[in-house]
Amino acid sequence: MRNNPERLAWVVLLLAFATFCVLAVAIPLGVRWYLLNSMTAEVTAVTSVRGTVLAETRKANLPIPITDGSTAEVEEGVIITTDDTSQAILTFFNDSTLTLYSETRVQIQRARTPRFGWSHRPDTIVVDLERGRIRVATTSRSGLLFEVRSPQAVINLSEGSFSIEVGDEGTQITARSGRAQLVAADEMVRLTAGERSMVYPGEAPSPPLPAEQNLLVNGDFSAPLEEVWEVYNVEPPGGVVTTSVRIIELGNRYAVVFRSQGQDNLHSEVGIVQEVNKSVQDFDSLRIQLDVRLDRQSLPGGGTLGSEFPVMIHLAYKDADGNDRDWYHGFYYVPPSENWLLFNSPDNSSERVARFLWYPYESVNLLDSLGTAKPVYIKYIRIYASGWIYDSLIADVALLAQD
């Protein structure tokens, strides 16, 4: 080629032309790609609505405290943590919000908007939920990709309202409004308003379930009481009264029998307790259901003080101010004597039922009926028999919460 300068000139010319053509196409395409896909990182406002919230940044060695009522702006990568006394709200650039309830930890992975107005890419928010419970309210001005990642699943949310909880058992997602798409173990489930799904570690999401969930375990008593229920009794001294609690099979279901035998006119009590330890402050409805049957009752009504019934439900909880509160509801078939107390208030009531018949009881929505004293945290539920001589049964107990 050195001996043929003309051929060398043509090669250089053709290479230059090819380079020009490549650049003429690549540069506009590259510019176009940049204009359409370039994103800008946005800050997120973190507001403490109760207690002190911690924000862990990449640059700081120690978490930054966000005190009650104050707001701080944080960047991508920040970890937000609440303890059992605090609660926070994250407000994103597009006015979508994420509420962190007690004992929750999230990391903001991405919060980005398209850099240029002619981009068709959606606003993007990606959050890692490590533990706890959150409520997400998404809004969209020009399209939105809102993704929540839990240890068990990847959840994509449309515009709407959603509840997500990560615990030891797995991840639960509830769609109050809008649609959610869950991916886990290479399988996908779609939720619409009023549906929820559970994702257990290493498993695919469950099919869509009704949003209402039972907070109790073994409420049908198909397993031994000792697995989740604690049995207790109170008897007079001397062994003159014997109390018992046991599971029996009746037809196609199981029931718990409370029984007191022996000398009459002496107080005794026997019951079962289940620890719940669940926050219900983000639910719309909380109801108690169970079937009751009263076979024997020697003490009329609820006793002189209206506190001794052959079946009594006791729900122990905390209100929004952290006060310990109690809700009671009793059942009886023998009417009380004249001038004996019989309470009829939202947090302490009773009702008369027919003897020897199963009575299906369903409470009103406790989150409405109890007003400002409504539960935000359930400690435990106790179901017991109290009085003199009694023989009573319960079955199919449920504490139903609905988003």
Helices and strands as residue ranges (DSSP letters): H 5-37, E 39-41, E 44-50, E 53-56, E 64-66, E 71-74, E 79-81, E 87-91, E 97-100, E 105-114, E 123-138, E 144-149, E 154-157, E 160-166, E 171-177, E 180-184, E 187-191, E 195-199, E 209-210, E 213-214, G 225-227, E 230-234, G 237-239, E 241-250, E 253-262, E 268-279, E 285-297, E 311-318, E 324-332, E 348-352, E 359-362, H 366-369, G 371-373, E 377-387, E 390-402
